[in-house]
Amino acid sequence: MKRTSYPGLSLAFAIAFVNCPEASFSEPPTPSRPAAETVAQSSAKPSAVRVAGIVLKWLRGDKEANYRRIEPLIREAAAHGAQIVCTTECFLDGYAIADKSIPLEQYRALGEAIPQGEYFRKLGSLAKELKIFLIAGMLEADREQRFNTAVLIGPSGEPVGKYHKQQLEHEAVRNTAGNQSSVFDTPFGKIGVMICADRRFQDVVKGFCERGADFLICPSGGMFGPMSNDHILQARSKENGKYIVFVHPAEFLVTGPEGGILKRTLLGNKLLISPDETGTDADSQGVFCFDVPLPVLSGAETNAHETTRCGPR
């Protein structure tokens, strides 16, 4: 297989790959108090937070299989010190909205109630066991409405908050759009979570910054790679002076406040696989980590977001 190189790009084709800073792969990690729990018990704000992205292909419409496939990868991320773990967009249902041939009622049945749903409860129990913050992408069922949702689950296993994708485009025939660039308070500062196409809209991303986000995380699908995607994240980072962590079925990307690419890895060229492709070369997957620096307060009255840029310069 030909290996292609781009500046700052690690291109990997593998069935399973873990890339986390300061991780030892020769022997299991030494058990210790989970990082998120340690921070929660301390009043001092940490200087950085380790964010892990789970790069994993979708299986369309199979919630049980998608959960079964991702659970060991979430455990792997926590074992290597990740304090925040993020899945792709709609990992749970395999981004079923892309296939309009799925009968409407069958599609709607894939929606997960939050917090009552079976798989939400499984994800909550996992976050509680591992003492991590977990950002999970799923189709949410809220009474008659369906949302493309990223829910932030805390180390207690309970939802900290949830974000509804705002820029739906083709999804609008079945899903309801969100209307707010909300941020979530954590021991690591305020997190802004956007989803996929939201990243292309300056005002949507600016809204997170105006609400005080210290950094942004973007579970995604759709476009990826240096030709069609990465410059978009670079522009949003530079406009707002924010780190952005992008998690996609085929890419893990981190862009910095000056617009540079700080980490980029591609895994294959597929977002979706069929059940008979699981475990093959098409099923490239991995856990990738990045230590996101956090703003340092310069005085008792200084807010972190007041020292950073908001919106286009």
N, C-alpha and C positions, 0 to 999 in steps of 0.2 A: 504493500500500500504506500502510495507516494505521500510524503510528509511535506506540507507547505508551510513556509515561515512568513510571518508578518512581524513588523517591529512591535515588541512588547507582548507578543501573542504566543501562548503555549497551546498547540493543537494536539489533542490526544484522542486516540481511538482505543477504547478499552472497555471491558465489561464492567469493571469496578475500579474506581480510582479515588484515593483520598489525598487531598493536598491541604494540609493545615500547618501553619507556622509552629515550629518548635515541637512537632509531634514525633514521637518515637514509634517506628513501625517494627522494630525487632522484637519487642515484647509489649504486653498489654500495659496501658497507662496505669500508674499507681493510683489506687482509689483515694479520693480526697473529698472534702466538702465541696459540693457543686458550686461553680463560680457564681451563678445567679443568686444562690442562697447566701453566699458569703457577702456579696455586695449589698443585698437587701438588709443584712444585719449591721451594715456599716453606714455611718452618717456621711463619710467622705465620698465624694464623687470620683469614680475611677478615671484614669487618664485615657483609657481606650476600652473598647468593647469588641470581643471576638464574635463576628457574624459568620455563620455558615450558610451556604446555599446548597440545596439538594438538587443536582442536575439529573433529572430522571425523565425518561420518555413516558408519554401517556398511553394508557390502554383505554380506548373509548368506551364510556358507559359502564365500566366495571369497578364499582367503588371498593368491593372487597379485595380484588386483586391489586388495585392501586395502593390501598392502605397496607396490604401485606408486603408489597415491594418497598414502600418507603420507610416502614418502621425500623428495619435494621440500619438504614442510612442515617436516620435521625439519632439513633443510639450511637452510631459511629461518630457523628458530629459532636455529641455531648461528651463522649469519651476523650475527644481531643480538645476539650476546653471551650467549645462554642457556648456562648451565653445567650445568643439569639440565633435561632435556626429558622430558615425560610424555605418553603417549597416553591414550586412553580405556580403560575396562574392555574386555577381550577384543576389541581393535581388529582383531587378525589374522584371527580366524574370524568376525567380525561378530556376536559374541554369539549363536552358533548354538544355545546351550542354550535360548534363548527359544522355539524352534520344535521342539516335541516330535514333529511329523510327520516330521522328518528321521529316516530309519531309524537305529537304534542304531549299527550298524557304520559307516555313513557318518558319523555324528556323531563316533564315536571316532576315525575316520581323520583328522579335522581336528586332532587333538591334535598338539602340537609338542614333540618331545623337546628337553630342555635339558641340555647345550649342543650336542647332536649334530644337531638339526633344521636343515633347509635354511634356513628363514626366521630362526631364531635366529642362524645363522651370518651371514646377510645383515645383520641388525640389529647384531650384534657388529662386523662389518667397518665399518659406517656409524659406530657410536660411536667406533671406533678412528680412523677417518679424520678425524672432526670433533673428536676429543678432548673428548667430552662424557660425562656420565652420562645414561643413557637408561633410563627406566622404561617397559617395554612390557607391555601387557596381552594375554594369550593363553590359550587352552585348552592346558594342558600335558598331555602323555602321559608318565607315569612307570610303566613296565611296564603292569600291568593297570588302574591308576588314572588318572582324569582329574581335573584340578584347574583351577579358575578362578584364574589366577596372574598376579601382577605381578612381573616379573623386573627387577632393577636391574643394568644392564650398565655397566661402568666404561670409562674412556678407553683401557684396554688391549684392549678388545673382549671381555673375559672377564666372566662373571657375578660380581658382588659378593655377591649373595644373591637369594633369591626369597621371595615371600610368597604364601600360599594363603588365599583368601577363607574366612572362618570362618562367616559367616551366609548359608547357601546358600538356604534357603527352597525355592522351586520347583525349584532346580537339583539338589537332593539326590537326585533319582531317577536322575541320571546322573553326577554329580560327587562327589568326596570332599571333605569340609570340612577346612580347616586348624584348628590348635588353639593357635596362639601368635601374640601381637602382637609380632613380631620387629622389631628396628631394625638399620640398616646404618651402619657407620662410613664416613665420607667426609672429604675435606679441609675440608668445610663443616660438619662436625659430624655428629651422628647423625640419620638420617632414619627416620621411621616411615611405612610405606606400608600403607594399608588399602584395601579395595575396596568400593565401593558400599554395600550394606546394612549393612556393618560400622559405618558412621558412626552408625547409629541406636542402638547399644548402648553405654551408658556404660562398662561394664567392659572391653569390647574396646578402646575408645579409651584408657581410663585405663592399660591394660597397656603401650601404647607409651610413655607418659609415665614410668611406673615403671621402664622399661628405659632411660630417659635420652634419649628423642627430643628433639631441639632444635626440630623442626617436623614437620608431617605433610603427606603428599600422598595424595590420594584419587582414583585413576582410577575412573570410575563410568559407569553407565548408569541406566535407570529414572527415578525422580522427579527433577525439576529445577525451578528457578525460584522466585520469591518466595512463591508460595502453598503449595507442598508440600515444598520442600527446604531453602531457604536458612537458615531458622530452626534447623534441625537442626545444621548446621555451626556456626552462631553459638553455639549452646548448648555444643557440644563444645569449641570454642575457649575460651570463657569458663570452663568447668569446669576446664580443664587449663592455661590460660594459654599456649596455643600458636597459632601461625599454622597455618592449614590451607589448602592449595591443592587445589581441586576441579576435575577435568577430565572433561567429559561431552560426548557428541556434539552437544549443543545449548547448553552453558553453560560458561563459565570463571568461577570464583568464588574469591575469597580472603577469609577471615575472620581477624580479629586477636585477640590475647590477651584483649582486653576484651570480645569478642563482637561487635564492629562489622564491617560489610561494607566492606572496603578496595578491592575491585574486583569488578565483576560485569558480565558481558556475555552476552547471549543471542543465539544464531544460529539463527533459524527455530524450528520446533516439531516437527521430526522427529528421530528417532534413527537410523532405518533408511530407506534408499532402495533402489529397484529399479535394475538396471543401466541402464535407459533414462532414468532421472532424473539420471544423472551429468552434470555440467556445466550443469544447469538451476538455476532459482531454488530448487528444493528441496534442492539440494546445497550449502547454505551451509556454509562452513568457514573456519577461521582459525587463526592463531598468536598467542597472547597471553602476555605476559611480566609477571612481578612480581618485584621485588627484595625478597627476604625478609630482614629484619634478623636477624642472628645474635647470640646471647648474648655479652656481653663478660665475660671472666674478671676478677674483682676481686682475685684473689690467686693465688699459685702453687698453693695447695692447693684452690682453689675449682673445683667442677665446675659446668658450665652448668646441668645439670638440677636441681641442688640449690637454685637461686635461683628456680625456677618452681613453680607450683602443680601438683598431681597430683590429679585426680578432683574430684568435686563439692564445692563449698565448703559 
